[in-house]
């Protein structure tokens, strides 16, 4: 049976299984009901609907779908929920094009596809396309464009303040739940990384700035998009409180400068191929970011992305 976990007075957590981990789908309860993210395409039927039933709701009663960012494990269920409920979908404009790209046919647009193609991993490219076609869901119409400073009123004294926290993606959003003072951050805080390897972001400077901004919100509790690896989290919960939050923010911010330094050393060594440079980057990372598979046939998508991103940054500085 699917469990729904209380996070704060007006927030509930539903876990959408992904491999051995999960994506965190949050229900925010006022006079209206909002979902923050919807997981993969299968999650509305397999997980969200049963989870809502435990608190006396159905998919039909969802009024809003609020997107933290447009990756398939967070938006794949949007269309199924809209079909069941006619819910309004909200997303930051910087991520709407990314979301639309996931639904392009016959070949979706996706960062990991570009990474696999760049290093000649054709079979990984084909696997990724098949995964997107199965998991990323169907197109939806975005009726609510969300920007920093917006407030979404759910009634009954409950509201969500929109905070733009780019880095992981350009349009990543945090939702600050009032009056609970709980921040739902999606993947804006990465710790030591997730199930596919190293911390994943498209803009290191924006990522670091967003970590600082989340810290400045002064919230006692944060809901992550996954249970990221960390030396400061206990158990399997994606909810972080108190001193653990400050330590997690510091840990998350430690990776970009380390990665930049290792990438500079790799580029200075002038490896003859990108594959050699990527392997050297992964093998050169110090603890606690070491131990990632440097075999490109098995490398995690996020690890490959981090290697390519930081190596390219280092090359532009030569």
N, C-alpha and C positions, 0 to 999 in steps of 0.2 A: 504493500500500500504506500502511496506517495504521501510523505509528511510535509506539512507546512509549518515552518518554524517562526516563532515570534522574534523579531529583531528589536523593535521599539514599539510604543503604543499604537502607531498607525502603519507599521511596516511589517510585512511577512516575507519570508524567504522560501522559494521553491527551487530545488536543485534539479537541473536538467542534465542527466548523465551524458558524459562524453568520455568514451574509453574508460580509464580507471579514475577519471576525475569528473568534474561537472562544471556547468555554467550556472551562475547565480541569476535567477529571475526573481525580481522583487515585486510584490503587490503593495500598493500604497492605498490606504483606505480612508476615504472621506465620505461625503454624500455621494460623490462619484468614485469610481475605482480606476486606478491607473496601473498598468504593467510597465515596469522599467526593464526593457529587453524581453525577448521571446525565445531565445535559444535557437536551435536548429529547426528545420521544417517539421520534424516529427514530434517536437516537444509539446506543442499545444494539445495534441490528442493524448500522447503518452504520459505527460507529466503535468502541464499547466492546468488542464481541465480537472483531472483528479485532485490536484492540490487545492484548487479553488473550492472544490466540493467540500473539503474538510473545514472550510470556514463559511459554508452556507452560500457560496456563489457559483455561478456558471460562467463559461466563456462569453455567453450572450450578454452578461452584465458588465463586461469590461468597456469602459468609456474612452480610455486613452491608452495609446502605446507610445511610450517615451523612450527614445533610442539613446544609449550612452555613446555608441559608435557603430559604424557600419561594417563590421566584420560578420561573416556568415553565422558564427556561433552566437551572435547577439540579435540578428535580424531575420534569421531564416524562418521563424514562426510568424512573422508579422502578417502575411497574407491569410494564413489559416485563422488567426484570431479576428482579423477584419471580416472575413467571410462569415464567422459565427456571430459577430457582435456589431458590425458597422462602426467599430472604434475609429477614432481619429488618430493618425500617426504623426508624431513629431520627431524632427531631426534637425541638427545644425546644417546650414547650407553647405559648409565645407565638406560634409560627409554624404550629402545627398547624391552627388555624382558617383562617389565610391559605391554607394548602395545600389544605384541604378546599374553600375558596371557589373555587379555580381549577377545580375539577371539578364545580361546580354546573351544572346544565342546566335550561333551555335557554341561560341567560346566566350566564357565570362572574362571580365577584367579583374585581375587579382594580383597583389604584390608578390605572393609566393610563386605564382605562375611565371612572372617576369624573372624572379630569382633563379628558378630551375632552368629556364631557357638560357639565362646568361651564362650558366656553367655547363650547359649541354646535357642536363639530366632529363632526357626525353621521356623516359618511363615515369619519372616522378611528375613531370608535366601532365602526362596522360592520367595518372592517378589523381592528381589535384583537380583536373577538369571533371572527372567522374564524381569526385567528392562534392564539388560545388553544385553540379547538376542535381545531386541527390539531396543535399543538405541546405542549400542557400534559399530554398523556397521560391515563391513567385513574386512578380512585381506588385507593388502597392502604390497608391496615390498618396503623396505626402501633402497633407492639408495644413500642417502646423509647422512653420519655420521657427526654430528656436535659436535665440541668441543670448549672449551673456547679459544678465540682469533681468531677464524675463521672470515673471511669476505666474505659476499655474495654480489656480484656485480650485480645489476639489470640493469645497463646501464643508460644512460642519467644523470650521476652524482649522482645516488642514490645507496646506499649500506646499508647492515645490518651487524653490528658487533655483534658477538655471545659472550654472557657473561654467564658463568655457574653460576647459582644462586640456588644451591640445598637447600633442607630443606623440602619444600612441597612434592617434590619427589626427588630422588637422581639425576635425570637427568633434573631437571627444568632449562630452559633457558630463558634469557632475550635477546631481540633483540633491539639493539641501532641503530635507523634509522639515517643515515647520508644523507644529511647535516642538517636534521631537529632537531637533538638532542632530539628526542622523544624515550623514552624507553618503549617497550612493554614487560611487566613483567609476564604475565600469572597470576598465583596464588601465586607468591613469596611474595606478600604483602597482609596480611589478615585482617588488622584492628581488629575489634571485632569479626570477623567471618562472615560466609556466610549463605546461606539459610538453611543449615543442621546443624547449631549450632555454636560451638566454632571454633576458628582458627584451621586449619587442616594442619598438617605437620607430616613427618615421622622421622625427626631428628631435635630436638630443637636447638642444637648448630649450625648446618649448616644453619637453618632458620635465626637465629640471625646474623650469619656472612654474609649471603646474604643480609639482610636488610641493614647492614652497607655498603656492597659493592655497593648496588644500590644508597645509599646516597652519596657515594664517586664519582659516575659517574658525578655528577654536572649538571644533566639535568634539564631543566625548566619544563618538562612535562612527565608524566608517564601514560600509558594506562594499567589499571588493567584487569584481566580476567573476573571479575564480578563487580557489584556495592556492595562491601562488606559493612557491617555495620560499622559505625564510627561516632565519635563525631565531626569529622573534615571535613566531606564531606557534600556538599550542593547539593540537587537535586538528580536526578537519574543517573547522568553521571558516567561512570567508569574512566574518564580522570581526573587526579589530577595535579594541577599546584602550583607553588610558595610555599608560607608558609604552605599551606595545606598539601603539600607533606612531608615536614619535620615533621609536627605534626603527620601525618599518620604513618610514619616510626617509630616514638617514641612510638605511641600507639600500633602498631603491635608488637614491641619488648617487651612490658610490660607483655604480657601474659605468656610466658614460665616460668620465675622465680616465678610468682604467682602460676601457676599450680604446679610447683615442690614443693613449700612450703605447699600447701594444700594437695598434695598427701602424703608428709612425715607425716603430722598430721593424715591422714586417715590410713596409714599403721601402725603407732604407736598405733592407737586405736584397731588394730587387729580384724577387722570385720570378722565374721565367714564365709562369702561368698563374692565372687566377686561382686554379685549384690548389696549387702549392701555397699561395699566399693565404688562402682561406684555412688550410690545414695548419699552417704556422701560427695564424692568429688564434685559433682555438686551442692549440697546444701551448701557446704562450700566456694564456690568461692565468693569473694567480688565484689561489683560494680566496673566497669561496665560489668563484666563477669557473673553476677548472672542472675537469672530468667530463666534458662534453665530447661526444663522438665526432672525431675528425674525418671519418669515412663518409665521403659525399653521397654514397649510395644509401646511407642510413641516417645522415645528419638531420636533426630537428629543423623544421622550417624557420623557427625564430632564431636559432643559432646561425643558420646560413644567412638570414637577413641581417643580423647584427654584424657578421663578418664582412659582408659586402658593403654595408652602409659605412662602417668605420674605415675600412680600407680605402674606399672612394674618397671619403673626407680627407684622409691623410694624403692621398695623391694630389688633391687640389691644393695642398699647402706646400708642395715641393717647388 
